Amino acid sequence: MNIDRFVLAFAGLVVLVSLGLGIWASQWWFLLTGFVGLNLLQAAFTGFCPLAMILKRIGLKSGQAFA
């Protein structure tokens, strides 16, 4: 698995989990969903992704988006 796929899979997982928690536990979890969405949006425009930087440091191979 490369960095691009991991970042997208992790973001999707966090969105789904936070949506579920927002529905069943507390509406405050929807803030996490919004944060993930904003982070994905800024990463699309700037190319800066904190998770991608961490994954690169631990040795995951780069894909095309976060090279």
PDB file of N, CA, C, O and CB in Angstrom:
ATOM      1  N   MET A   1       0.855  -1.178   0.000  1.00  0.00           N
ATOM      2  CA  MET A   1       0.000   0.000   0.000  1.00  0.00           C
ATOM      3  C   MET A   1       0.899   1.238   0.000  1.00  0.00           C
ATOM      4  O   MET A   1       1.879   1.306   0.743  1.00  0.00           O
ATOM      5  CB  MET A   1      -0.972   0.000   1.234  1.00  0.00           C
ATOM      6  N   ASN A   2       0.557   2.201  -0.831  1.00  0.00           N
ATOM      7  CA  ASN A   2       1.347   3.430  -0.851  1.00  0.00           C
ATOM      8  C   ASN A   2       0.663   4.515  -0.015  1.00  0.00           C
ATOM      9  O   ASN A   2      -0.440   4.330   0.497  1.00  0.00           O
ATOM     10  CB  ASN A   2       1.555   3.918  -2.304  1.00  0.00           C
ATOM     11  N   ILE A   3       1.348   5.643   0.104  1.00  0.00           N
ATOM     12  CA  ILE A   3       0.871   6.732   0.958  1.00  0.00           C
ATOM     13  C   ILE A   3      -0.495   7.247   0.503  1.00  0.00           C
ATOM     14  O   ILE A   3      -1.373   7.494   1.330  1.00  0.00           O
ATOM     15  CB  ILE A   3       1.883   7.879   0.965  1.00  0.00           C
ATOM     16  N   ASP A   4      -0.674   7.408  -0.799  1.00  0.00           N
ATOM     17  CA  ASP A   4      -1.936   7.951  -1.315  1.00  0.00           C
ATOM     18  C   ASP A   4      -3.127   7.088  -0.908  1.00  0.00           C
ATOM     19  O   ASP A   4      -4.137   7.591  -0.415  1.00  0.00           O
ATOM     20  CB  ASP A   4      -1.877   8.070  -2.840  1.00  0.00           C
ATOM     21  N   ARG A   5      -2.993   5.802  -1.120  1.00  0.00           N
ATOM     22  CA  ARG A   5      -4.097   4.895  -0.791  1.00  0.00           C
ATOM     23  C   ARG A   5      -4.361   4.866   0.706  1.00  0.00           C
ATOM     24  O   ARG A   5      -5.514   4.822   1.135  1.00  0.00           O
ATOM     25  CB  ARG A   5      -3.796   3.482  -1.292  1.00  0.00           C
ATOM     26  N   PHE A   6      -3.288   4.892   1.510  1.00  0.00           N
ATOM     27  CA  PHE A   6      -3.458   4.864   2.959  1.00  0.00           C
ATOM     28  C   PHE A   6      -4.168   6.121   3.447  1.00  0.00           C
ATOM     29  O   PHE A   6      -5.078   6.038   4.272  1.00  0.00           O
ATOM     30  CB  PHE A   6      -2.100   4.720   3.654  1.00  0.00           C
ATOM     31  N   VAL A   7      -3.760   7.283   2.943  1.00  0.00           N
ATOM     32  CA  VAL A   7      -4.380   8.547   3.362  1.00  0.00           C
ATOM     33  C   VAL A   7      -5.865   8.558   3.010  1.00  0.00           C
ATOM     34  O   VAL A   7      -6.694   8.937   3.837  1.00  0.00           O
ATOM     35  CB  VAL A   7      -3.669   9.749   2.699  1.00  0.00           C
ATOM     36  N   LEU A   8      -6.204   8.148   1.803  1.00  0.00           N
ATOM     37  CA  LEU A   8      -7.607   8.139   1.389  1.00  0.00           C
ATOM     38  C   LEU A   8      -8.418   7.118   2.185  1.00  0.00           C
ATOM     39  O   LEU A   8      -9.549   7.397   2.582  1.00  0.00           O
ATOM     40  CB  LEU A   8      -7.715   7.840  -0.108  1.00  0.00           C
ATOM     41  N   ALA A   9      -7.847   5.938   2.419  1.00  0.00           N
ATOM     42  CA  ALA A   9      -8.552   4.918   3.203  1.00  0.00           C
ATOM     43  C   ALA A   9      -8.748   5.378   4.644  1.00  0.00           C
ATOM     44  O   ALA A   9      -9.818   5.181   5.220  1.00  0.00           O
ATOM     45  CB  ALA A   9      -7.779   3.588   3.176  1.00  0.00           C
ATOM     46  N   PHE A  10      -7.722   5.987   5.224  1.00  0.00           N
ATOM     47  CA  PHE A  10      -7.816   6.462   6.603  1.00  0.00           C
ATOM     48  C   PHE A  10      -8.846   7.585   6.723  1.00  0.00           C
ATOM     49  O   PHE A  10      -9.636   7.607   7.667  1.00  0.00           O
ATOM     50  CB  PHE A  10      -6.444   6.945   7.100  1.00  0.00           C
ATOM     51  N   ALA A  11      -8.837   8.513   5.770  1.00  0.00           N
ATOM     52  CA  ALA A  11      -9.812   9.608   5.793  1.00  0.00           C
ATOM     53  C   ALA A  11     -11.231   9.064   5.654  1.00  0.00           C
ATOM     54  O   ALA A  11     -12.139   9.506   6.358  1.00  0.00           O
ATOM     55  CB  ALA A  11      -9.518  10.623   4.667  1.00  0.00           C
ATOM     56  N   GLY A  12     -11.423   8.117   4.757  1.00  0.00           N
ATOM     57  CA  GLY A  12     -12.741   7.517   4.597  1.00  0.00           C
ATOM     58  C   GLY A  12     -13.207   6.799   5.850  1.00  0.00           C
ATOM     59  O   GLY A  12     -14.375   6.893   6.226  1.00  0.00           O
ATOM     60  N   LEU A  13     -12.298   6.084   6.498  1.00  0.00           N
ATOM     61  CA  LEU A  13     -12.638   5.385   7.736  1.00  0.00           C
ATOM     62  C   LEU A  13     -13.016   6.364   8.842  1.00  0.00           C
ATOM     63  O   LEU A  13     -13.998   6.148   9.552  1.00  0.00           O
ATOM     64  CB  LEU A  13     -11.470   4.512   8.188  1.00  0.00           C
ATOM     65  N   VAL A  14     -12.243   7.437   8.992  1.00  0.00           N
ATOM     66  CA  VAL A  14     -12.538   8.425  10.031  1.00  0.00           C
ATOM     67  C   VAL A  14     -13.883   9.103   9.764  1.00  0.00           C
ATOM     68  O   VAL A  14     -14.648   9.349  10.696  1.00  0.00           O
ATOM     69  CB  VAL A  14     -11.415   9.479  10.108  1.00  0.00           C
ATOM     70  N   VAL A  15     -14.171   9.402   8.511  1.00  0.00           N
ATOM     71  CA  VAL A  15     -15.458  10.019   8.175  1.00  0.00           C
ATOM     72  C   VAL A  15     -16.612   9.081   8.523  1.00  0.00           C
ATOM     73  O   VAL A  15     -17.593   9.508   9.131  1.00  0.00           O
ATOM     74  CB  VAL A  15     -15.507  10.389   6.678  1.00  0.00           C
ATOM     75  N   LEU A  16     -16.503   7.817   8.145  1.00  0.00           N
ATOM     76  CA  LEU A  16     -17.584   6.872   8.430  1.00  0.00           C
ATOM     77  C   LEU A  16     -17.772   6.648   9.922  1.00  0.00           C
ATOM     78  O   LEU A  16     -18.903   6.607  10.407  1.00  0.00           O
ATOM     79  CB  LEU A  16     -17.312   5.547   7.746  1.00  0.00           C
ATOM     80  N   VAL A  17     -16.672   6.503  10.655  1.00  0.00           N
ATOM     81  CA  VAL A  17     -16.768   6.295  12.102  1.00  0.00           C
ATOM     82  C   VAL A  17     -17.352   7.533  12.784  1.00  0.00           C
ATOM     83  O   VAL A  17     -18.214   7.416  13.655  1.00  0.00           O
ATOM     84  CB  VAL A  17     -15.381   5.963  12.695  1.00  0.00           C
ATOM     85  N   SER A  18     -16.882   8.716  12.388  1.00  0.00           N
ATOM     86  CA  SER A  18     -17.390   9.930  13.028  1.00  0.00           C
ATOM     87  C   SER A  18     -18.856  10.188  12.673  1.00  0.00           C
ATOM     88  O   SER A  18     -19.601  10.728  13.490  1.00  0.00           O
ATOM     89  CB  SER A  18     -16.538  11.132  12.622  1.00  0.00           C
ATOM     90  N   LEU A  19     -19.271   9.813  11.476  1.00  0.00           N
ATOM     91  CA  LEU A  19     -20.695   9.928  11.135  1.00  0.00           C
ATOM     92  C   LEU A  19     -21.535   8.998  12.001  1.00  0.00           C
ATOM     93  O   LEU A  19     -22.585   9.390  12.512  1.00  0.00           O
ATOM     94  CB  LEU A  19     -20.923   9.611   9.644  1.00  0.00           C
ATOM     95  N   GLY A  20     -21.069   7.772  12.161  1.00  0.00           N
ATOM     96  CA  GLY A  20     -21.789   6.835  13.021  1.00  0.00           C
ATOM     97  C   GLY A  20     -21.860   7.315  14.455  1.00  0.00           C
ATOM     98  O   GLY A  20     -22.915   7.248  15.085  1.00  0.00           O
ATOM     99  N   LEU A  21     -20.742   7.798  14.975  1.00  0.00           N
ATOM    100  CA  LEU A  21     -20.732   8.319  16.342  1.00  0.00           C
ATOM    101  C   LEU A  21     -21.596   9.569  16.463  1.00  0.00           C
ATOM    102  O   LEU A  21     -22.222   9.798  17.499  1.00  0.00           O
ATOM    103  CB  LEU A  21     -19.299   8.628  16.784  1.00  0.00           C
ATOM    104  N   GLY A  22     -21.631  10.376  15.406  1.00  0.00           N
ATOM    105  CA  GLY A  22     -22.476  11.566  15.426  1.00  0.00           C
ATOM    106  C   GLY A  22     -23.952  11.232  15.469  1.00  0.00           C
ATOM    107  O   GLY A  22     -24.745  11.948  16.080  1.00  0.00           O
ATOM    108  N   ILE A  23     -24.315  10.140  14.819  1.00  0.00           N
ATOM    109  CA  ILE A  23     -25.719   9.727  14.812  1.00  0.00           C
ATOM    110  C   ILE A  23     -26.103   9.066  16.129  1.00  0.00           C
ATOM    111  O   ILE A  23     -27.167   9.349  16.680  1.00  0.00           O
ATOM    112  CB  ILE A  23     -25.990   8.770  13.648  1.00  0.00           C
ATOM    113  N   TRP A  24     -25.238   8.181  16.640  1.00  0.00           N
ATOM    114  CA  TRP A  24     -25.627   7.364  17.791  1.00  0.00           C
ATOM    115  C   TRP A  24     -25.108   7.849  19.135  1.00  0.00           C
ATOM    116  O   TRP A  24     -25.688   7.506  20.165  1.00  0.00           O
ATOM    117  CB  TRP A  24     -25.163   5.984  17.581  1.00  0.00           C
ATOM    118  N   ALA A  25     -24.040   8.633  19.165  1.00  0.00           N
ATOM    119  CA  ALA A  25     -23.469   9.027  20.457  1.00  0.00           C
ATOM    120  C   ALA A  25     -23.710  10.505  20.755  1.00  0.00           C
ATOM    121  O   ALA A  25     -24.468  10.847  21.663  1.00  0.00           O
ATOM    122  CB  ALA A  25     -21.970   8.732  20.484  1.00  0.00           C
ATOM    123  N   SER A  26     -23.068  11.369  19.992  1.00  0.00           N
ATOM    124  CA  SER A  26     -23.170  12.802  20.244  1.00  0.00           C
ATOM    125  C   SER A  26     -22.968  13.550  18.934  1.00  0.00           C
ATOM    126  O   SER A  26     -22.146  13.158  18.105  1.00  0.00           O
ATOM    127  CB  SER A  26     -22.133  13.260  21.308  1.00  0.00           C
ATOM    128  N   GLN A  27     -23.710  14.610  18.756  1.00  0.00           N
ATOM    129  CA  GLN A  27     -23.582  15.394  17.525  1.00  0.00           C
ATOM    130  C   GLN A  27     -22.246  16.114  17.424  1.00  0.00           C
ATOM    131  O   GLN A  27     -21.891  16.589  16.345  1.00  0.00           O
ATOM    132  CB  GLN A  27     -24.701  16.401  17.437  1.00  0.00           C
ATOM    133  N   TRP A  28     -21.504  16.207  18.504  1.00  0.00           N
ATOM    134  CA  TRP A  28     -20.191  16.846  18.475  1.00  0.00           C
ATOM    135  C   TRP A  28     -19.207  16.085  17.582  1.00  0.00           C
ATOM    136  O   TRP A  28     -18.228  16.667  17.114  1.00  0.00           O
ATOM    137  CB  TRP A  28     -19.631  16.954  19.889  1.00  0.00           C
ATOM    138  N   TRP A  29     -19.451  14.801  17.340  1.00  0.00           N
ATOM    139  CA  TRP A  29     -18.574  14.016  16.469  1.00  0.00           C
ATOM    140  C   TRP A  29     -18.615  14.503  15.029  1.00  0.00           C
ATOM    141  O   TRP A  29     -17.687  14.239  14.264  1.00  0.00           O
ATOM    142  CB  TRP A  29     -18.961  12.549  16.523  1.00  0.00           C
ATOM    143  N   PHE A  30     -19.671  15.208  14.648  1.00  0.00           N
ATOM    144  CA  PHE A  30     -19.739  15.744  13.289  1.00  0.00           C
ATOM    145  C   PHE A  30     -18.645  16.785  13.039  1.00  0.00           C
ATOM    146  O   PHE A  30     -18.287  17.040  11.889  1.00  0.00           O
ATOM    147  CB  PHE A  30     -21.114  16.362  13.035  1.00  0.00           C
ATOM    148  N   LEU A  31     -18.119  17.380  14.092  1.00  0.00           N
ATOM    149  CA  LEU A  31     -16.992  18.309  13.932  1.00  0.00           C
ATOM    150  C   LEU A  31     -15.763  17.591  13.383  1.00  0.00           C
ATOM    151  O   LEU A  31     -15.019  18.158  12.584  1.00  0.00           O
ATOM    152  CB  LEU A  31     -16.651  18.979  15.274  1.00  0.00           C
ATOM    153  N   LEU A  32     -15.550  16.351  13.807  1.00  0.00           N
ATOM    154  CA  LEU A  32     -14.428  15.569  13.276  1.00  0.00           C
ATOM    155  C   LEU A  32     -14.625  15.298  11.788  1.00  0.00           C
ATOM    156  O   LEU A  32     -13.668  15.357  11.017  1.00  0.00           O
ATOM    157  CB  LEU A  32     -14.278  14.237  14.047  1.00  0.00           C
ATOM    158  N   THR A  33     -15.841  15.004  11.385  1.00  0.00           N
ATOM    159  CA  THR A  33     -16.143  14.809   9.967  1.00  0.00           C
ATOM    160  C   THR A  33     -15.809  16.071   9.171  1.00  0.00           C
ATOM    161  O   THR A  33     -15.200  15.993   8.105  1.00  0.00           O
ATOM    162  CB  THR A  33     -17.629  14.433   9.776  1.00  0.00           C
ATOM    163  N   GLY A  34     -16.207  17.223   9.690  1.00  0.00           N
ATOM    164  CA  GLY A  34     -15.896  18.490   9.031  1.00  0.00           C
ATOM    165  C   GLY A  34     -14.409  18.764   8.972  1.00  0.00           C
ATOM    166  O   GLY A  34     -13.907  19.261   7.964  1.00  0.00           O
ATOM    167  N   PHE A  35     -13.690  18.442  10.056  1.00  0.00           N
ATOM    168  CA  PHE A  35     -12.244  18.644  10.075  1.00  0.00           C
ATOM    169  C   PHE A  35     -11.554  17.794   9.013  1.00  0.00           C
ATOM    170  O   PHE A  35     -10.658  18.274   8.320  1.00  0.00           O
ATOM    171  CB  PHE A  35     -11.681  18.316  11.457  1.00  0.00           C
ATOM    172  N   VAL A  36     -11.962  16.546   8.885  1.00  0.00           N
ATOM    173  CA  VAL A  36     -11.365  15.673   7.872  1.00  0.00           C
ATOM    174  C   VAL A  36     -11.652  16.215   6.474  1.00  0.00           C
ATOM    175  O   VAL A  36     -10.772  16.217   5.614  1.00  0.00           O
ATOM    176  CB  VAL A  36     -11.902  14.226   8.011  1.00  0.00           C
ATOM    177  N   GLY A  37     -12.880  16.673   6.248  1.00  0.00           N
ATOM    178  CA  GLY A  37     -13.226  17.243   4.950  1.00  0.00           C
ATOM    179  C   GLY A  37     -12.414  18.482   4.621  1.00  0.00           C
ATOM    180  O   GLY A  37     -11.941  18.636   3.495  1.00  0.00           O
ATOM    181  N   LEU A  38     -12.251  19.364   5.594  1.00  0.00           N
ATOM    182  CA  LEU A  38     -11.439  20.567   5.375  1.00  0.00           C
ATOM    183  C   LEU A  38      -9.981  20.216   5.116  1.00  0.00           C
ATOM    184  O   LEU A  38      -9.335  20.835   4.271  1.00  0.00           O
ATOM    185  CB  LEU A  38     -11.541  21.504   6.577  1.00  0.00           C
ATOM    186  N   ASN A  39      -9.457  19.229   5.838  1.00  0.00           N
ATOM    187  CA  ASN A  39      -8.072  18.821   5.641  1.00  0.00           C
ATOM    188  C   ASN A  39      -7.872  18.226   4.246  1.00  0.00           C
ATOM    189  O   ASN A  39      -6.857  18.492   3.601  1.00  0.00           O
ATOM    190  CB  ASN A  39      -7.657  17.807   6.715  1.00  0.00           C
ATOM    191  N   LEU A  40      -8.824  17.430   3.779  1.00  0.00           N
ATOM    192  CA  LEU A  40      -8.731  16.886   2.424  1.00  0.00           C
ATOM    193  C   LEU A  40      -8.796  17.992   1.375  1.00  0.00           C
ATOM    194  O   LEU A  40      -8.089  17.943   0.368  1.00  0.00           O
ATOM    195  CB  LEU A  40      -9.848  15.871   2.183  1.00  0.00           C
ATOM    196  N   LEU A  41      -9.642  18.982   1.613  1.00  0.00           N
ATOM    197  CA  LEU A  41      -9.763  20.097   0.679  1.00  0.00           C
ATOM    198  C   LEU A  41      -8.476  20.912   0.605  1.00  0.00           C
ATOM    199  O   LEU A  41      -8.013  21.243  -0.486  1.00  0.00           O
ATOM    200  CB  LEU A  41     -10.924  20.996   1.082  1.00  0.00           C
ATOM    201  N   GLN A  42      -7.894  21.238   1.764  1.00  0.00           N
ATOM    202  CA  GLN A  42      -6.655  22.011   1.733  1.00  0.00           C
ATOM    203  C   GLN A  42      -5.511  21.185   1.154  1.00  0.00           C
ATOM    204  O   GLN A  42      -4.626  21.745   0.508  1.00  0.00           O
ATOM    205  CB  GLN A  42      -6.293  22.499   3.140  1.00  0.00           C
ATOM    206  N   ALA A  43      -5.504  19.864   1.368  1.00  0.00           N
ATOM    207  CA  ALA A  43      -4.461  19.013   0.793  1.00  0.00           C
ATOM    208  C   ALA A  43      -4.564  18.979  -0.728  1.00  0.00           C
ATOM    209  O   ALA A  43      -3.550  18.887  -1.420  1.00  0.00           O
ATOM    210  CB  ALA A  43      -4.556  17.588   1.360  1.00  0.00           C
ATOM    211  N   ALA A  44      -5.782  19.054  -1.246  1.00  0.00           N
ATOM    212  CA  ALA A  44      -5.971  19.059  -2.694  1.00  0.00           C
ATOM    213  C   ALA A  44      -5.380  20.309  -3.333  1.00  0.00           C
ATOM    214  O   ALA A  44      -4.853  20.250  -4.444  1.00  0.00           O
ATOM    215  CB  ALA A  44      -7.451  18.955  -3.032  1.00  0.00           C
ATOM    216  N   PHE A  45      -5.466  21.441  -2.634  1.00  0.00           N
ATOM    217  CA  PHE A  45      -4.971  22.695  -3.199  1.00  0.00           C
ATOM    218  C   PHE A  45      -3.504  22.965  -2.890  1.00  0.00           C
ATOM    219  O   PHE A  45      -2.797  23.547  -3.713  1.00  0.00           O
ATOM    220  CB  PHE A  45      -5.798  23.834  -2.694  1.00  0.00           C
ATOM    221  N   THR A  46      -3.038  22.551  -1.715  1.00  0.00           N
ATOM    222  CA  THR A  46      -1.672  22.886  -1.311  1.00  0.00           C
ATOM    223  C   THR A  46      -0.689  21.741  -1.454  1.00  0.00           C
ATOM    224  O   THR A  46       0.517  21.971  -1.540  1.00  0.00           O
ATOM    225  CB  THR A  46      -1.670  23.350   0.100  1.00  0.00           C
ATOM    226  N   GLY A  47      -1.184  20.505  -1.480  1.00  0.00           N
ATOM    227  CA  GLY A  47      -0.297  19.350  -1.521  1.00  0.00           C
ATOM    228  C   GLY A  47       0.282  18.998  -0.163  1.00  0.00           C
ATOM    229  O   GLY A  47       1.094  18.078  -0.059  1.00  0.00           O
ATOM    230  N   PHE A  48      -0.122  19.715   0.884  1.00  0.00           N
ATOM    231  CA  PHE A  48       0.379  19.476   2.241  1.00  0.00           C
ATOM    232  C   PHE A  48      -0.593  18.582   2.995  1.00  0.00           C
ATOM    233  O   PHE A  48      -1.765  18.922   3.153  1.00  0.00           O
ATOM    234  CB  PHE A  48       0.587  20.813   3.000  1.00  0.00           C
ATOM    235  N   CYS A  49      -0.104  17.442   3.458  1.00  0.00           N
ATOM    236  CA  CYS A  49      -0.930  16.521   4.236  1.00  0.00           C
ATOM    237  C   CYS A  49      -0.096  16.012   5.408  1.00  0.00           C
ATOM    238  O   CYS A  49       0.888  15.302   5.197  1.00  0.00           O
ATOM    239  CB  CYS A  49      -1.453  15.331   3.351  1.00  0.00           C
ATOM    240  N   PRO A  50      -0.469  16.360   6.636  1.00  0.00           N
ATOM    241  CA  PRO A  50       0.311  15.927   7.799  1.00  0.00           C
ATOM    242  C   PRO A  50       0.445  14.406   7.898  1.00  0.00           C
ATOM    243  O   PRO A  50       1.522  13.907   8.226  1.00  0.00           O
ATOM    244  CB  PRO A  50      -0.323  16.457   9.063  1.00  0.00           C
ATOM    245  N   LEU A  51      -0.620  13.668   7.625  1.00  0.00           N
ATOM    246  CA  LEU A  51      -0.544  12.210   7.693  1.00  0.00           C
ATOM    247  C   LEU A  51       0.428  11.669   6.650  1.00  0.00           C
ATOM    248  O   LEU A  51       1.174  10.730   6.931  1.00  0.00           O
ATOM    249  CB  LEU A  51      -1.935  11.590   7.493  1.00  0.00           C
ATOM    250  N   ALA A  52       0.429  12.245   5.460  1.00  0.00           N
ATOM    251  CA  ALA A  52       1.354  11.802   4.417  1.00  0.00           C
ATOM    252  C   ALA A  52       2.799  12.032   4.837  1.00  0.00           C
ATOM    253  O   ALA A  52       3.668  11.214   4.536  1.00  0.00           O
ATOM    254  CB  ALA A  52       1.066  12.531   3.099  1.00  0.00           C
ATOM    255  N   MET A  53       3.064  13.130   5.524  1.00  0.00           N
ATOM    256  CA  MET A  53       4.427  13.395   5.999  1.00  0.00           C
ATOM    257  C   MET A  53       4.857  12.354   7.029  1.00  0.00           C
ATOM    258  O   MET A  53       5.996  11.886   7.006  1.00  0.00           O
ATOM    259  CB  MET A  53       4.521  14.809   6.605  1.00  0.00           C
ATOM    260  N   ILE A  54       3.952  11.996   7.926  1.00  0.00           N
ATOM    261  CA  ILE A  54       4.261  10.987   8.945  1.00  0.00           C
ATOM    262  C   ILE A  54       4.514   9.634   8.288  1.00  0.00           C
ATOM    263  O   ILE A  54       5.470   8.941   8.636  1.00  0.00           O
ATOM    264  CB  ILE A  54       3.109  10.877   9.975  1.00  0.00           C
ATOM    265  N   LEU A  55       3.671   9.265   7.350  1.00  0.00           N
ATOM    266  CA  LEU A  55       3.822   7.975   6.680  1.00  0.00           C
ATOM    267  C   LEU A  55       5.106   7.908   5.868  1.00  0.00           C
ATOM    268  O   LEU A  55       5.729   6.850   5.776  1.00  0.00           O
ATOM    269  CB  LEU A  55       2.630   7.708   5.781  1.00  0.00           C
ATOM    270  N   LYS A  56       5.501   9.023   5.281  1.00  0.00           N
ATOM    271  CA  LYS A  56       6.749   9.062   4.519  1.00  0.00           C
ATOM    272  C   LYS A  56       7.944   8.849   5.441  1.00  0.00           C
ATOM    273  O   LYS A  56       8.901   8.169   5.070  1.00  0.00           O
ATOM    274  CB  LYS A  56       6.884  10.401   3.770  1.00  0.00           C
ATOM    275  N   ARG A  57       7.895   9.427   6.641  1.00  0.00           N
ATOM    276  CA  ARG A  57       8.984   9.270   7.606  1.00  0.00           C
ATOM    277  C   ARG A  57       9.119   7.842   8.108  1.00  0.00           C
ATOM    278  O   ARG A  57      10.226   7.391   8.400  1.00  0.00           O
ATOM    279  CB  ARG A  57       8.772  10.195   8.777  1.00  0.00           C
ATOM    280  N   ILE A  58       7.997   7.122   8.212  1.00  0.00           N
ATOM    281  CA  ILE A  58       8.096   5.748   8.702  1.00  0.00           C
ATOM    282  C   ILE A  58       8.384   4.753   7.585  1.00  0.00           C
ATOM    283  O   ILE A  58       8.509   3.555   7.838  1.00  0.00           O
ATOM    284  CB  ILE A  58       6.818   5.358   9.410  1.00  0.00           C
ATOM    285  N   GLY A  59       8.491   5.241   6.353  1.00  0.00           N
ATOM    286  CA  GLY A  59       8.989   4.400   5.280  1.00  0.00           C
ATOM    287  C   GLY A  59       7.990   3.883   4.267  1.00  0.00           C
ATOM    288  O   GLY A  59       8.351   3.039   3.447  1.00  0.00           O
ATOM    289  N   LEU A  60       6.755   4.347   4.284  1.00  0.00           N
ATOM    290  CA  LEU A  60       5.809   3.935   3.249  1.00  0.00           C
ATOM    291  C   LEU A  60       6.217   4.568   1.931  1.00  0.00           C
ATOM    292  O   LEU A  60       6.675   5.710   1.893  1.00  0.00           O
ATOM    293  CB  LEU A  60       4.353   4.332   3.626  1.00  0.00           C
ATOM    294  N   LYS A  61       6.048   3.819   0.853  1.00  0.00           N
ATOM    295  CA  LYS A  61       6.438   4.355  -0.450  1.00  0.00           C
ATOM    296  C   LYS A  61       5.425   5.391  -0.928  1.00  0.00           C
ATOM    297  O   LYS A  61       4.229   5.291  -0.652  1.00  0.00           O
ATOM    298  CB  LYS A  61       6.570   3.220  -1.484  1.00  0.00           C
ATOM    299  N   SER A  62       5.928   6.377  -1.642  1.00  0.00           N
ATOM    300  CA  SER A  62       5.088   7.466  -2.139  1.00  0.00           C
ATOM    301  C   SER A  62       4.268   7.013  -3.334  1.00  0.00           C
ATOM    302  O   SER A  62       4.671   6.134  -4.096  1.00  0.00           O
ATOM    303  CB  SER A  62       5.943   8.677  -2.517  1.00  0.00           C
ATOM    304  N   GLY A  63       3.111   7.635  -3.473  1.00  0.00           N
ATOM    305  CA  GLY A  63       2.296   7.446  -4.663  1.00  0.00           C
ATOM    306  C   GLY A  63       2.493   8.652  -5.567  1.00  0.00           C
ATOM    307  O   GLY A  63       3.582   9.226  -5.604  1.00  0.00           O
ATOM    308  N   GLN A  64       1.463   9.041  -6.290  1.00  0.00           N
ATOM    309  CA  GLN A  64       1.556  10.174  -7.200  1.00  0.00           C
ATOM    310  C   GLN A  64       1.122  11.488  -6.568  1.00  0.00           C
ATOM    311  O   GLN A  64       1.686  12.534  -6.890  1.00  0.00           O
ATOM    312  CB  GLN A  64       0.729   9.910  -8.416  1.00  0.00           C
ATOM    313  N   ALA A  65       0.140  11.462  -5.683  1.00  0.00           N
ATOM    314  CA  ALA A  65      -0.425  12.705  -5.156  1.00  0.00           C
ATOM    315  C   ALA A  65       0.451  13.353  -4.095  1.00  0.00           C
ATOM    316  O   ALA A  65       0.593  14.576  -4.082  1.00  0.00           O
ATOM    317  CB  ALA A  65      -1.790  12.442  -4.581  1.00  0.00           C
ATOM    318  N   PHE A  66       1.036  12.570  -3.217  1.00  0.00           N
ATOM    319  CA  PHE A  66       1.807  13.120  -2.107  1.00  0.00           C
ATOM    320  C   PHE A  66       3.285  12.790  -2.259  1.00  0.00           C
ATOM    321  O   PHE A  66       3.905  12.284  -1.324  1.00  0.00           O
ATOM    322  CB  PHE A  66       1.281  12.587  -0.775  1.00  0.00           C
ATOM    323  N   ALA A  67       3.843  13.067  -3.404  1.00  0.00           N
ATOM    324  CA  ALA A  67       5.248  12.723  -3.679  1.00  0.00           C
ATOM    325  C   ALA A  67       6.211  13.680  -3.027  1.00  0.00           C
ATOM    326  O   ALA A  67       7.424  13.524  -3.164  1.00  0.00           O
ATOM    327  CB  ALA A  67       5.504  12.699  -5.163  1.00  0.00           C
TER     328      ALA A  67
END
